[in-house]
Amino acid sequence: MVLKPAHDQTEQRPKDYKQLLTSILDATADGILVGHSDGSFSFANRRFAEMWRIPEDVLETKDRGQLHKVILGQLKDPEAFMRDLERLYRSTEKYFDTVEFKDGRLLERYSEPLYTDGEISGRVWSFRDVTRQKQSEAALRESEARFRQLAEMLPETIFEIDKHGTLTYANQKAFEHFNYNQTDFEQGLNAFDMIVPEERDKARENVRRILNGEDLGLVEYRALRKDGSIFPAMFHSTPIMKHGKPVGLRGFIIDIAKQKEAEQEKSRLEGQLAQAQRMEAIGTLAGGIAHDFNNILGAIMGYTELSLLDTPDSSPARSSLNQVLKAVNRAKDVVNQILAFSRQTKEADQPIRIGPVIKEALKLLRATLPATIEIRQRIEKESGTIVIDPSQIHQVIMNLCTNAAHAMRETGGVLEVKLEALDLAPKESGAVEDLPPGPYAKMTVSDTGHGFPPEIKRHIFDPYFTTKEKGVGTGLGLSVVYGIVQGHGGAIEVVSESGKGTTFEIYLPQAEAAIEEKVEPTKPLPLGTEHVLFVDDEEALVEIGKKMLERLGYQVTTRTSPREALEAFQAHPGAFDLVITDQTMPGMTGERLARRLMQIRSDIPVILCSGFSEVMDENRARAAGIRAYVMKPLIMSDMAKTIRRVLDEAQE
């Protein structure tokens, strides 16, 4: 059997060819219609009938009237449809548009002219149902609009970039955060330009890694605004995939400047807490030093005073002993300054002449500074009276002078402190932070150190600001000085220049009332014959206390243990007229001993002595029923007066 070519078969069977063509057209997804200029139609495939819901009888009879009626009845705008038909059947143009149905369906319509013997005889129409496609496109546009709106609402920067870093999308916050505008974006803004230059290579490498599939999470960069300002930011991005390949990145940027500030503030607070704990430890240490040192001073002072009583006025030793006594008093003042500096003792504001306080502070400072720093002082005696806590003046001097010494630690130099009275006139006062006119004490602290530039000067009084290396200083010294001066109605000015030293000028208003100098005439020491129980855990102090009291005429019983003293008193409670006890002793404090003694005999007078105590002061001693509170070291003249006063009051 010999097969003939298909075209030969088709030519021999035209009916089969027509059937084949019909089958092919019925198999397409598009609706096909062949219409003629007179309104009739010669062919419509099955898909056309389904799209337009044409009844079979209309197709079989090719009733054009019924066909038009069915078609027009479904359209949203049938009149426009008919106008197009009338025009197109007379035209040679190819035509494409969309037809909308009343039920919401959408058909794309395409047609070309149909020619017979070279003349237009009709048109071939092709219809494609694009309802789902258009709905999907509309849903996609709606989704894009919704997510774009969300991106614009977010408080952080949202961005998309291509492989080269060029921004292809940025939300409005991006422009606000980085100070760029839409024109910059349209001109091809590059994301790498929004990072400081020294971190751009790192950023490019990270982009490469992310495009290769690595998840880097949040990465911190120093972001760069258009105006050149810098802020810390966290970047996070993921690849943009197209046809399975990365074409760029999308992500977000979080400004963490406030977070950094919060972390710094936390660090500052932790540092402040650590500083407070260090100061507490220093205070405890200072208290222990004061207690032990006062005991030593007590022995030296007591024996010196006793030696003076036994030394004739004509003896050369008397002058030496007076110098020893003077040195002991000086040491006592140093201990008080240490306690004041560590804030273990706090005096109330009072009218004082600050010159002596400044001198004491400089003496204390001299021992801590290297010999390469020369201290000069010019303290006017008549510098006026200031109402202030003496320890605060001490703190001002120590803080300013310590800073000055630090500025000269390598090269040495001159530290000069001046104090003078000054009467500010109205015109002059305006130049000193608008101080009101009147009398002031002006204190000047200057050094010949390295100084500092103007940009540093703006911040020197800020808490925690320091130019010292890490671990040296807390950044609180000058802010404390500023707070003390401002809190007392004063002002502070700074003059400094790099390489030429620094000068601080402090103005404090003088008090209206002057301090009256009280000169008491020398009187003989008051004596007595009463029986005194003297208690101290230091044997040297017990011995000197016994000798001092016996020289004053008293009968003395001594004990070095509070429990032994309690036992002695319990055995003969009526034998004693007065008890003098130390506060800090092993086994029992002086306050507790006093309470136990007064439980045995309520009228027994007690004098409490202390070199340092965190839990005891004069007010608490009086509240406990103690008649007097005396700070060590014990001065013989002061003790004689205190003992006599307490005994006389007890007899009233």
C-alpha positions in Angstrom: 0.0 0.0 0.0 1.4 3.4 -1.0 0.6 6.5 1.1 0.0 9.7 -0.7 1.2 13.1 0.5 -1.2 14.8 2.8 -1.8 17.7 0.4 -2.8 15.3 -2.3 -5.2 13.7 0.1 -6.6 17.1 1.2 -7.1 18.2 -2.4 -8.9 15.0 -3.1 -11.1 15.3 0.0 -12.2 19.1 0.5 -14.9 18.1 2.9 -12.3 16.4 5.1 -10.1 19.5 4.9 -13.0 21.7 6.0 -13.8 19.3 8.9 -10.1 19.4 9.9 -10.0 23.2 9.9 -13.2 23.3 12.0 -11.7 20.9 14.5 -8.6 22.9 14.7 -10.5 26.1 15.4 -12.8 24.4 17.9 -9.7 23.3 19.8 -8.3 26.7 20.3 -8.7 28.7 23.6 -9.9 31.7 21.6 -13.3 32.4 20.2 -13.4 32.8 16.4 -16.1 34.4 14.4 -16.2 35.2 10.7 -18.6 38.0 10.0 -19.7 39.8 6.9 -20.4 43.4 6.0 -24.2 42.7 5.7 -24.2 41.5 9.4 -24.3 37.8 8.7 -21.7 35.4 9.8 -20.4 32.2 8.1 -18.4 30.6 10.9 -18.2 30.5 14.7 -16.2 28.0 16.6 -17.3 26.2 19.8 -15.2 28.5 22.1 -16.9 31.6 20.7 -20.3 30.1 21.4 -19.2 29.3 25.0 -17.8 32.8 25.6 -20.9 34.6 24.2 -23.4 31.9 25.4 -24.9 31.5 22.0 -27.7 29.0 21.7 -27.1 26.1 19.2 -30.1 27.0 17.1 -28.7 30.4 16.5 -25.4 28.9 15.3 -27.2 26.3 13.1 -29.5 28.7 11.5 -27.0 31.5 11.4 -29.7 33.9 12.5 -27.9 37.2 12.6 -30.7 39.0 14.3 -30.7 36.6 17.1 -26.9 36.6 17.3 -26.8 40.4 17.6 -29.5 40.3 20.2 -27.7 37.7 22.3 -24.3 39.5 22.0 -25.6 43.0 22.8 -27.7 41.8 25.7 -24.5 40.8 27.6 -22.4 43.9 27.0 -21.9 46.7 29.5 -21.8 49.3 26.6 -23.6 47.8 23.6 -23.9 51.1 21.8 -20.2 51.6 21.7 -19.8 48.0 20.5 -22.2 48.6 17.5 -20.4 51.9 16.6 -17.1 50.0 16.4 -18.7 47.3 14.3 -20.2 49.7 11.8 -16.8 51.5 11.4 -14.6 48.4 11.3 -16.7 46.7 8.6 -15.8 49.6 6.3 -12.1 49.8 7.4 -9.0 47.9 6.4 -7.3 48.5 9.8 -6.4 45.8 12.3 -8.1 46.3 15.6 -7.6 45.4 19.2 -9.5 46.4 22.4 -11.2 45.0 25.4 -14.9 44.2 25.7 -16.5 44.3 29.2 -19.6 42.2 30.0 -22.3 43.1 32.5 -21.3 40.2 34.7 -17.8 41.6 35.0 -16.1 39.3 32.4 -13.5 40.8 30.2 -12.7 39.7 26.6 -9.8 40.9 24.5 -11.1 41.5 21.0 -8.9 41.3 17.9 -10.0 41.5 14.2 -8.6 41.8 10.7 -10.4 42.5 7.5 -11.6 39.6 5.3 -11.1 39.9 1.5 -13.0 38.3 -1.3 -11.8 38.8 -4.8 -9.7 41.7 -3.5 -12.6 43.4 -1.9 -13.5 43.8 1.8 -16.3 41.4 2.5 -16.2 41.2 6.2 -13.9 40.6 9.2 -12.4 37.8 11.1 -12.9 38.2 14.9 -10.8 36.6 17.7 -11.9 36.8 21.3 -9.8 35.8 24.4 -11.2 35.6 27.9 -8.8 37.6 30.1 -11.1 38.0 33.1 -8.9 36.0 35.5 -5.7 37.6 34.2 -7.1 41.1 34.6 -8.4 40.2 38.1 -5.0 38.9 39.0 -3.3 42.0 37.7 -5.7 44.1 39.6 -5.2 42.1 42.8 -1.4 42.4 42.3 -1.6 46.1 41.8 -3.8 46.4 44.9 -1.3 44.2 46.9 1.6 46.3 45.7 -0.2 49.5 46.6 -1.1 48.0 50.0 2.4 46.9 50.8 3.9 50.2 49.4 1.5 52.0 51.7 2.7 49.9 54.6 6.3 50.5 53.7 5.6 54.3 53.6 4.0 54.0 57.1 7.0 52.3 58.7 9.2 54.5 60.8 12.4 53.0 59.4 14.1 53.1 56.0 12.9 50.5 53.4 15.0 50.1 50.3 15.7 48.0 47.2 19.0 48.1 45.3 20.4 46.4 42.2 23.7 44.4 42.2 25.7 47.6 41.9 24.1 49.3 44.9 21.9 51.7 42.9 18.6 52.4 44.7 15.6 51.1 42.8 13.1 51.8 45.6 13.2 53.8 48.8 10.3 54.8 51.1 9.7 58.4 52.3 11.5 57.7 55.6 14.6 57.0 53.7 14.6 60.5 52.3 13.9 61.9 55.8 16.5 59.9 57.5 19.3 60.6 55.0 18.2 64.1 53.9 18.0 63.2 50.2 15.2 64.1 47.9 13.3 62.5 44.9 15.6 64.2 42.4 18.6 62.5 44.0 16.9 59.2 43.7 15.9 59.7 40.1 19.5 60.6 39.2 20.7 57.2 40.4 21.4 57.5 44.1 23.9 54.7 45.2 23.3 53.1 48.6 27.1 52.8 49.3 27.2 56.7 49.3 25.0 56.5 52.4 27.7 54.7 54.4 30.9 56.4 55.6 33.8 55.9 53.1 35.9 53.8 55.5 33.1 51.1 55.7 32.1 50.9 52.0 34.5 48.1 51.1 33.0 46.1 54.0 29.5 46.9 52.8 30.3 45.8 49.2 31.7 42.5 50.4 28.6 42.0 52.6 26.3 42.6 49.5 28.3 40.0 47.6 27.9 37.5 50.4 24.2 38.1 50.7 23.7 37.7 46.9 25.5 34.4 47.2 22.9 33.2 49.7 24.5 34.0 53.1 22.3 35.4 55.9 24.2 38.0 57.7 21.4 39.2 59.9 21.7 42.7 61.3 24.9 44.5 60.4 26.0 47.8 62.0 27.4 50.6 59.9 28.0 54.3 60.4 25.4 55.8 58.1 26.1 59.0 56.2 23.5 61.7 55.5 23.6 64.0 52.6 24.7 66.9 54.8 27.7 64.9 56.1 26.3 64.0 59.5 26.8 60.5 60.8 24.6 58.2 62.8 24.8 54.6 63.8 22.4 52.2 62.0 21.6 48.5 61.7 21.2 47.2 58.1 19.3 44.0 57.2 18.8 42.8 53.7 17.8 39.7 51.6 18.2 38.9 47.9 15.6 39.9 45.3 15.2 36.8 43.1 14.1 36.8 39.4 13.8 33.6 37.4 15.7 31.9 40.2 18.6 34.3 40.2 19.5 37.2 42.6 19.2 40.5 40.9 19.5 42.8 43.9 18.7 43.3 47.6 15.8 44.6 49.6 15.9 45.4 53.3 15.5 48.0 56.0 17.7 50.3 58.0 17.2 51.1 61.7 18.6 54.3 63.2 20.1 53.1 66.6 21.4 56.5 67.7 18.9 56.6 70.6 19.6 53.0 71.5 23.4 53.9 71.6 22.6 56.9 73.8 20.6 54.7 76.1 23.5 52.2 76.3 25.9 55.1 77.0 23.5 56.4 79.6 23.4 53.0 81.2 27.1 52.8 81.1 27.3 56.3 82.7 24.9 55.2 85.5 26.9 52.1 86.1 30.0 54.2 86.2 28.3 56.6 88.6 27.3 53.6 90.8 30.8 52.2 90.7 32.2 55.7 91.6 29.7 55.9 94.5 30.8 52.5 95.7 34.5 53.5 95.4 33.8 56.7 97.3 31.9 54.7 100.0 35.0 52.4 100.2 37.3 55.4 100.5 35.0 56.9 103.2 35.2 53.6 105.2 39.0 53.5 104.7 39.2 57.2 105.7 37.2 56.4 108.8 39.5 53.6 109.8 42.5 55.8 109.2 41.0 58.6 111.2 40.2 56.3 114.2 43.7 54.8 114.3 45.5 58.1 113.6 43.5 60.0 116.2 44.5 57.4 118.8 48.2 58.0 117.9 47.7 61.7 118.0 45.9 61.4 121.3 48.9 59.8 122.9 51.3 62.4 121.4 49.1 65.3 122.3 48.4 64.1 125.8 52.1 63.5 126.7 53.1 66.8 125.1 50.5 68.7 127.2 51.6 66.9 130.3 55.2 67.7 129.5 54.4 71.4 129.0 52.8 71.4 132.5 56.0 70.1 133.9 58.3 72.4 131.9 59.2 75.9 133.3 58.6 78.8 131.0 62.3 79.5 130.9 63.2 76.0 129.6 64.3 75.8 126.0 62.3 72.5 125.7 59.1 74.5 126.1 59.4 76.0 122.7 60.0 72.5 121.1 57.1 71.1 123.0 54.8 73.9 121.7 56.0 73.1 118.1 55.1 69.4 118.7 51.6 70.4 120.0 51.2 72.7 117.0 52.1 69.9 114.6 49.6 67.6 116.3 46.8 70.1 115.9 47.8 70.4 112.3 47.6 66.6 111.9 44.2 66.7 113.6 43.0 69.2 111.0 44.4 67.1 108.2 42.3 64.1 109.5 39.2 66.3 109.5 39.9 67.4 106.0 40.2 63.8 104.9 36.9 63.0 106.5 35.3 66.1 104.9 36.8 65.1 101.5 35.4 61.6 101.7 32.0 63.1 102.7 31.9 61.2 105.9 31.4 64.4 107.8 29.0 67.1 106.5 28.8 70.6 108.0 25.9 72.9 107.3 26.3 76.1 105.4 27.7 78.8 107.8 29.4 82.2 107.5 33.1 81.5 107.1 36.3 83.0 105.9 37.3 80.7 103.1 41.0 81.7 103.1 42.0 79.3 105.9 40.1 76.5 104.3 41.9 77.1 101.0 45.2 77.1 102.8 44.4 73.8 104.5 43.4 72.3 101.2 46.7 73.4 99.5 48.7 72.0 102.4 47.0 68.6 102.0 47.4 68.8 98.2 51.1 69.6 98.5 51.9 66.2 99.9 50.3 64.5 96.8 51.8 66.6 94.0 55.2 66.0 92.4 58.0 68.4 93.2 58.0 69.6 89.6 54.8 71.5 90.3 55.3 74.7 92.2 52.3 75.9 94.3 51.9 79.6 94.7 49.2 81.2 96.8 48.0 84.8 97.3 45.3 84.8 99.9 44.0 88.2 101.0 43.2 88.1 104.7 40.2 90.5 104.3 38.5 88.6 101.5 35.1 88.7 103.1 32.7 86.2 104.6 30.9 83.5 102.6 27.9 81.4 103.7 28.9 77.9 102.6 29.8 74.4 103.8 33.6 74.5 104.4 33.9 71.0 103.0 32.5 72.3 99.7 35.1 75.0 99.4 37.7 72.2 100.1 36.1 70.1 97.3 36.2 73.0 94.8 39.9 73.6 95.5 40.8 70.0 95.4 39.0 69.3 92.1 40.3 72.4 90.3 43.9 71.9 91.6 43.9 68.2 90.8 42.8 69.0 87.2 45.5 71.7 87.0 48.2 69.2 88.3 47.1 66.6 85.7 47.7 69.2 82.9 51.2 69.7 84.2 52.1 66.1 85.1 54.6 65.6 82.3 56.3 69.0 82.0 55.8 70.5 85.5 54.8 74.1 86.0 53.2 76.6 88.3 49.9 76.2 90.1 48.7 79.5 91.5 45.7 80.1 93.8 44.5 83.6 94.6 41.7 84.9 96.8 40.6 88.5 96.8 37.6 90.7 97.7 35.9 92.3 94.8 33.0 94.8 94.5 31.2 94.3 91.2 29.7 97.4 89.7 26.5 97.1 87.6 28.4 97.4 84.3 31.1 94.9 85.3 28.7 92.3 86.7 27.0 91.8 83.4 30.1 90.3 82.0 30.2 87.6 84.7 27.2 85.5 83.9 24.8 88.3 84.7 25.8 88.4 88.4 24.0 91.2 90.4 26.3 94.0 91.5 27.7 93.8 95.0 30.6 92.4 97.1 32.1 89.1 96.0 35.0 86.9 96.9 37.0 86.1 93.8 39.0 82.9 93.8 41.4 82.2 90.9 43.0 78.9 90.1 45.5 79.0 87.2 48.1 76.6 85.8 50.8 76.6 83.1 49.7 73.3 81.6 48.7 72.3 78.1 45.3 74.1 78.1 42.5 73.1 75.7 40.8 74.4 72.5 37.5 76.2 72.3 35.5 73.1 71.3 36.5 71.5 74.6 35.6 74.5 76.6 32.0 74.1 75.6 31.8 70.8 77.4 34.1 70.9 80.4 31.2 71.3 82.9 29.1 68.5 81.3 28.8 65.5 83.7 31.0 62.6 82.7 32.9 64.7 80.1 36.6 64.2 80.4 39.7 64.6 78.3 41.7 62.2 80.5 42.6 58.8 79.4 40.3 55.9 80.3 40.5 54.9 83.9 41.8 58.4 85.0 39.1 60.6 86.4 35.3 60.2 86.4 34.3 63.3 84.4 32.4 64.6 87.5 35.0 66.9 89.0 34.2 70.1 87.1 30.5 69.5 87.1 30.6 69.2 90.9 32.5 72.5 91.1 30.0 74.1 88.8 27.1 72.8 90.8 28.5 74.1 94.1 29.3 77.6 92.7 25.9 77.9 91.0 24.1 76.6 94.1 25.6 79.4 96.2 24.6 82.2 93.8 28.0 82.5 92.2 29.6 82.2 88.8 32.6 80.6 87.2 34.5 81.7 84.1 37.2 79.8 82.2 40.1 81.1 80.1 42.2 78.6 78.3 44.3 78.2 75.1 46.1 75.2 73.8 49.7 75.3 75.1 49.2 78.3 77.3 47.5 77.0 80.4 44.1 77.4 82.0 42.6 79.9 84.5 39.3 79.4 86.4 37.8 82.4 88.1 35.1 81.8 90.7 32.9 84.5 92.1 31.0 83.9 95.4 28.7 86.5 96.9 29.9 87.8 100.3 27.6 87.5 103.3 26.1 90.7 104.7 27.2 90.1 108.3 30.9 89.8 109.1 32.3 87.2 111.5 33.1 88.6 114.9 36.4 87.5 116.2 36.1 86.2 119.7 39.2 86.4 121.9 38.7 84.6 125.2 41.0 85.5 128.0 43.3 82.7 129.2 41.8 81.0 132.3 43.3 78.3 134.5 42.0 74.8 133.8 39.0 73.8 135.9 39.8 71.1 138.4 37.8 68.5 140.4 38.0 65.8 142.9 35.3 63.4 141.6 35.8 59.7 140.8 36.0 59.1 137.0 35.8 55.7 135.2 37.9 56.0 132.0 37.4 53.3 129.3 39.4 52.9 126.1 40.7 49.8 124.3 44.0 51.5 123.5 46.3 51.0 126.5 48.4 54.1 125.6 45.3 56.3 125.6 44.1 54.8 128.9 47.5 55.6 130.4 47.6 59.2 129.1 44.0 59.7 130.0 44.6 58.6 133.6 47.6 61.0 134.0 45.7 63.9 132.4 42.7 63.4 134.7 44.8 63.0 137.8 46.7 66.2 137.0 43.3 67.9 136.9 42.6 66.5 140.5 40.3 63.6 139.7 40.3 60.1 141.1 40.6 57.7 138.1 39.7 54.1 137.5 40.7 52.8 134.1 39.6 49.8 132.0 40.7 48.6 128.5 37.6 46.5 127.9 34.0 47.7 127.9 32.9 44.4 129.6 35.4 44.9 132.4 34.2 48.4 132.8 30.6 47.2 133.1 31.6 44.6 135.7 33.5 47.3 137.7 30.5 49.6 137.6 28.0 46.8 138.5 30.2 46.0 141.5 30.1 49.6 142.9 27.6 51.7 141.0 27.7 54.5 143.6 31.4 54.8 143.6 31.7 56.7 140.3 30.7 60.3 139.5 31.4 60.2 135.8 32.2 57.8 133.0 34.4 58.7 130.0 34.3 56.0 127.2 35.5 55.5 123.7 32.9 54.8 121.0 34.6 52.2 118.8 35.7 49.2 120.9 35.7 45.4 120.3 32.8 43.5 121.8 30.7 46.6 122.8 30.4 50.1 121.5 30.6 53.1 123.8 27.0 54.0 123.1 25.8 50.5 124.2 28.0 50.6 127.3 26.5 53.9 128.2 23.0 52.5 127.9 23.9 49.5 130.1 25.4 51.8 132.7 22.4 54.0 132.8 20.1 51.0 133.2 22.1 50.2 136.4 22.2 53.8 137.5 20.0 56.3 135.5 21.8 59.5 136.8 25.3 58.5 135.9 26.7 61.1 133.5 28.6 59.8 130.4 31.0 61.5 128.0 31.4 59.7 124.7 34.7 60.1 122.7 35.2 59.2 119.1 37.8 59.6 116.4 35.4 58.4 113.7 32.0 56.6 113.6 29.6 56.0 110.8 26.7 55.4 113.2 27.3 58.1 115.9 27.3 61.8 116.1 26.5 64.5 118.7 22.7 64.4 118.1 22.4 60.7 118.4 24.6 60.7 121.5 22.3 63.2 123.2 19.3 61.2 122.1 20.8 58.2 123.9 21.1 60.2 127.2 24.8 60.8 126.8 25.8 64.2 128.3 28.6 65.1 125.9 30.2 64.0 122.6 33.9 64.8 122.1 36.0 64.2 119.0 39.5 62.7 119.4 42.3 63.4 119.9 41.5 64.8 123.3 42.8 68.2 124.1 43.5 68.6 127.8 42.0 72.1 128.1 38.8 71.1 126.2 38.4 67.9 128.3 38.9 69.8 131.5 36.1 72.2 130.6 33.8 69.5 129.3 34.2 67.3 132.4 33.6 70.2 134.7 30.5 71.3 132.8 29.0 67.8 132.7 29.6 67.2 136.5 28.2 70.6 137.4 25.0 70.0 135.3 24.6 66.6 136.9 24.5 68.1 140.4 21.9 70.7 139.5 
